[in-house]
Amino acid sequence: MSKPKKSLIGSGTAKATQEPSLMQHYGSQATLMHMKQCEAREWIKRYRDKAREVGAEQANQWWRKQISDIERIRGLDAAIELRHLMNLERKK
């Protein structure tokens, strides 16, 4: 038999369990992770649309501003986690 696969739920999101306000609002760790994955997919879509619209170089400048705003508002850990989830989503 094959080895059981490690669940993606909860991987890399230890901080989410320490934030009771987020857990209260979303109800569970799985729901919170699902919302973060949806956000990552949405940002990927927005970036691709922007690249088609204005070109890759302008899209990169736009993305750097967006991620710096996210970092400023939510914190460095949230920006790093978003980038990580976006990379995972792109590899799927």
FENFENDA-V206139 format. One record per pair of residues at least 6 apart in sequence whose ideal C-beta (glycine too) atoms are under 7 Angstrom apart, sorted by the first residue. I is the first residue (numbers start at 1). GAP is how many residues later the second one is. D is the distance in Angstrom with one decimal. If there is no record, write none. Layout:
# FENFENDA-V206139
I_GAP_D ; I_GAP_D
This chain:
# FENFENDA-V206139
9_20_6.5 ; 9_21_5.0 ; 9_24_5.2 ; 10_19_5.5 ; 10_23_6.8 ; 12_69_6.6 ; 12_72_6.3 ; 13_20_5.9 ; 15_62_6.1 ; 16_6_5.9 ; 16_13_6.4 ; 16_16_5.3 ; 17_6_6.8 ; 17_12_6.3 ; 22_10_5.9 ; 23_9_6.8 ; 26_6_4.4 ; 26_9_6.3 ; 36_49_5.8 ; 37_48_6.0 ; 37_52_6.7 ; 39_43_6.9 ; 40_42_6.2 ; 40_45_3.8 ; 40_46_4.5 ; 40_49_4.9 ; 41_48_5.4 ; 43_39_6.9 ; 43_43_5.9 ; 44_42_5.7 ; 44_45_6.0 ; 44_46_6.2 ; 47_12_6.0 ; 47_16_5.6 ; 50_9_4.3 ; 50_12_5.4 ; 51_8_3.9 ; 67_12_5.6 ; 70_8_6.5 ; 70_9_5.0 ; 70_12_6.4 ; 71_8_3.9
